[in-house]
Amino acid sequence: MRVIGFDPGLRRTGWGVVDVAGSRITHVANGVCTSGEGDLAGRLVRLHVEIERVVLEHRPDQAAVEHTFVNRDAAATLKLGQARAISLLVPAQQGIPVAEYAPNAVKKAIVGVGHADKTQVQHMVRRLLPGVGFDCADSADALAVALCHAWNAGVGSRMAKALEAAR
Amino acid sequence: MRVIGFDPGLRRTGWGVVDVAGSRITHVANGVCTSGEGDLAGRLVRLHVEIERVVLEHRPDQAAVEHTFVNRDAAATLKLGQARAISLLVPAQQGIPVAEYAPNAVKKAIVGVGHADKTQVQHMVRRLLPGVGFDCADSADALAVALCHAWNAGVGSRMAKALEAAR
């Protein structure tokens, strides 16, 4: 089973793809999709084009999107919602089931505690996917979402064991 | 020039189309697009399908979307942002320029004051587009956004005069 995870953002949406076969989880690819400059509608179109390109290239069986929301202010939350819609829309348009995970659920799945910081998450992503490289924290977060989904989708208690062993 | 206006919402996105020729503004059509039930990604896909159907049927030259955000809570704002993204995305994907207007700007354009209530807006939409019928307040708001854009896009001081005369 191939899983794509997304960490949505209007400027940068991180994505990460993993393959799961029994207890074996392999890193496939990761990166960021950007919306560029200009008016909001145009930026959303570019995000749609870039995310669609990634989904069509890697053909995941399942998708998972981080359900985060900033409380900073309403304008920032609205912006994030707009970007998030594209991460949800594109896989669903391709008939791929899309799951959503709260940041705490992702952290709990990967690190074991809901309030882990970003460096702990990145550390565990590196440990679970040996040899993985990522340029950007958003890609690492996206891989964490993909791993969380692989685990939660019941791909196996064996993965849970692998997580325990790696911790 | 044909303008489509949107009043975005996840459950119901209102839309309204007007034709502008000199000082003559004619109502073309209005309605609501709904996202149905189920998971968020699927609802966004249905909203995309319905809005795309409306845009392809009426082939507007320009689009305008109300830039509203609820301050009720972050979850509601995030939801609205997600719905809003679809209203912005669909026309932009068809190469149609998309403008955004704050609710106050729409009210000021239509009623003359920024803090007019919904019934005043509906009253003016009915007066500006004689014979128009709408089942739903969301469609009336969408028509108000379309009228606001027609006016702001500089379609003519003559329209401003028509507004003055109708007021």
Boltz contact constraints between the chains, C-beta under 6 A:
constraints:
  - contact:
      token1: [A, 40]
      token2: [B, 88]
      max_distance: 6.0
  - contact:
      token1: [A, 41]
      token2: [B, 88]
      max_distance: 6.0
  - contact:
      token1: [A, 41]
      token2: [B, 92]
      max_distance: 6.0
  - contact:
      token1: [A, 41]
      token2: [B, 98]
      max_distance: 6.0
  - contact:
      token1: [A, 42]
      token2: [B, 92]
      max_distance: 6.0
  - contact:
      token1: [A, 44]
      token2: [B, 85]
      max_distance: 6.0
  - contact:
      token1: [A, 44]
      token2: [B, 88]
      max_distance: 6.0
  - contact:
      token1: [A, 44]
      token2: [B, 89]
      max_distance: 6.0
  - contact:
      token1: [A, 45]
      token2: [B, 92]
      max_distance: 6.0
  - contact:
      token1: [A, 45]
      token2: [B, 93]
      max_distance: 6.0
  - contact:
      token1: [A, 69]
      token2: [B, 74]
      max_distance: 6.0
  - contact:
      token1: [A, 69]
      token2: [B, 78]
      max_distance: 6.0
  - contact:
      token1: [A, 71]
      token2: [B, 74]
      max_distance: 6.0
  - contact:
      token1: [A, 74]
      token2: [B, 69]
      max_distance: 6.0
  - contact:
      token1: [A, 74]
      token2: [B, 71]
      max_distance: 6.0
  - contact:
      token1: [A, 74]
      token2: [B, 77]
      max_distance: 6.0
  - contact:
      token1: [A, 77]
      token2: [B, 74]
      max_distance: 6.0
  - contact:
      token1: [A, 77]
      token2: [B, 77]
      max_distance: 6.0
  - contact:
      token1: [A, 77]
      token2: [B, 78]
      max_distance: 6.0
  - contact:
      token1: [A, 78]
      token2: [B, 69]
      max_distance: 6.0
  - contact:
      token1: [A, 78]
      token2: [B, 77]
      max_distance: 6.0
  - contact:
      token1: [A, 78]
      token2: [B, 81]
      max_distance: 6.0
  - contact:
      token1: [A, 81]
      token2: [B, 78]
      max_distance: 6.0
  - contact:
      token1: [A, 81]
      token2: [B, 81]
      max_distance: 6.0
  - contact:
      token1: [A, 81]
      token2: [B, 82]
      max_distance: 6.0
  - contact:
      token1: [A, 82]
      token2: [B, 81]
      max_distance: 6.0
  - contact:
      token1: [A, 82]
      token2: [B, 84]
      max_distance: 6.0
  - contact:
      token1: [A, 82]
      token2: [B, 85]
      max_distance: 6.0
  - contact:
      token1: [A, 84]
      token2: [B, 82]
      max_distance: 6.0
  - contact:
      token1: [A, 85]
      token2: [B, 44]
      max_distance: 6.0
  - contact:
      token1: [A, 85]
      token2: [B, 82]
      max_distance: 6.0
  - contact:
      token1: [A, 85]
      token2: [B, 85]
      max_distance: 6.0
  - contact:
      token1: [A, 88]
      token2: [B, 40]
      max_distance: 6.0
  - contact:
      token1: [A, 88]
      token2: [B, 41]
      max_distance: 6.0
  - contact:
      token1: [A, 88]
      token2: [B, 44]
      max_distance: 6.0
  - contact:
      token1: [A, 89]
      token2: [B, 44]
      max_distance: 6.0
  - contact:
      token1: [A, 92]
      token2: [B, 41]
      max_distance: 6.0
  - contact:
      token1: [A, 92]
      token2: [B, 42]
      max_distance: 6.0
  - contact:
      token1: [A, 92]
      token2: [B, 45]
      max_distance: 6.0
  - contact:
      token1: [A, 93]
      token2: [B, 45]
      max_distance: 6.0
  - contact:
      token1: [A, 98]
      token2: [B, 41]
      max_distance: 6.0
